[in-house]
Amino acid sequence: MSGADRERWDQRYAGLGVAPQGIEPLPVFEHCEDLFPTSGTALEIACGRGRGAVWLASRGMTVLASDVSPVAIELAEEHATASDVADRCEFAVWDLDDGLPPSEPVDLVLCHLFREADVDQAMIDRLVPGGLLAIACLSEVGHGPGSFRAKPGELTTAFAALDMLDAGEADGHAWFVGRR
Ligand SMILES: C[S@@+](CC[C@H](N)C(=O)[O-])C[C@H]1O[C@@H](n2cnc3c(N)ncnc32)[C@H](O)[C@@H]1O
């Protein structure tokens, strides 16, 4: 990512501040929350202010979460501390242009509101056998074309190697949950 793009994200997060107190499932996955593990390890990419990581840690997982924005990572650390789950969260500044941040294979890979097809295979490869991939992004379905929006059927095609447990696309959003 260019320095200018990173700066734009930093500025946006500086304006937002720490995520609101309270731990809630990411709304797009709330209906299938029971599919998500309550122990083991997770990797979240493009984690922003850490909403997803804190939710997973509050369920009992140990989470490595990364984002290209240092400001977002600072806010994510504050959110984890305020939510009493800092001991189960590690946050790292990482540019996905360089692939995934290094880690051992994990029980869950989470990617929420970010779409970069170049890391699709790496996300699959990072899962332990039986591990879960959960991804949600903007979609052209119910919205129309736009940058960063998945095309109809894009996620189910990209992750066809996984056993699909839940997926959908509507109202400008797409999601996929699958097991390796
Ligand atoms: C729409 S936000 C979603 C943040 C978070 N997942 C959430 O749901 O609140 C997209 C995130 O992707 C991050 N991002 C964009 N390009 C990136 C890159 N090349 N590497 C790592 N993170 C990136 C941005 O900093 C931003 O936090």
The ligand as a Gaussian input file, in Angstrom:
#p B3LYP/6-31G(d) Opt

LIG

0 1
 C      -13.184000      -1.101000       5.909000
 S      -11.868000      -1.267000       7.048000
 C      -12.343000      -2.708000       7.970000
 C      -11.677000      -2.757000       9.307000
 C      -12.171000      -3.883000      10.222000
 N      -11.953000      -5.197000       9.661000
 C      -13.619000      -3.694000      10.603000
 O      -14.453000      -4.491000      10.203000
 O      -13.916000      -2.718000      11.300000
 C      -10.559000      -1.892000       6.009000
 C       -9.231000      -2.028000       6.727000
 O       -8.265000      -2.561000       5.823000
 C       -7.008000      -2.005000       6.160000
 N       -6.147000      -2.176000       4.987000
 C       -6.300000      -1.630000       3.765000
 N       -5.316000      -2.034000       2.943000
 C       -4.491000      -2.842000       3.677000
 C       -3.288000      -3.544000       3.411000
 N       -2.692000      -3.502000       2.213000
 N       -2.751000      -4.296000       4.394000
 C       -3.324000      -4.353000       5.623000
 N       -4.460000      -3.693000       5.945000
 C       -5.033000      -2.952000       4.984000
 C       -7.315000      -0.563000       6.506000
 O       -6.331000       0.038000       7.284000
 C       -8.644000      -0.732000       7.250000
 O       -8.437000      -0.865000       8.626000

